[in-house]
Amino acid sequence: MASGDKKLSNHCATGEQTATGSAITIDCGFKPKHVLIMNTTNKSTGMWNDSMPNAAVYKTIDSGVGTTDISYATSNGITPLFNGFTIGTDAAINNNNDVLFWTAWK
């Protein structure tokens, strides 16, 4: 799957995206209730669901020294949109040129 490609079904969309370090808008065809971002470059994940505030993110980060850090941020995370979502500027999730895989559920 090339950067920007996506696969759609009635209730789920997946895709690959190159991170920019700036906010990225993803068009998945619906307003998601749950979003998962997997950054395969720096081994981190970001999760958001519709019970969380906009721009929040629950992060899991592999520090590379046998430790996994888990944190919750209320800014620069994931924000749902009418037809998709925005990946914010949180460096653990969206660092320039990192490879991101995302899944959104309706």
Secondary structure, 3 states (H helix, E strand, C coil): CCCCCEEECCCEEEEEEECCCCCEEEECCCCCCEEEEEECCCCEEEEEECCCCCCEEEEEEECCCCCEEEEEEEEEEEEEECCEEEECCCCCCCCCCCEEEEEEEC
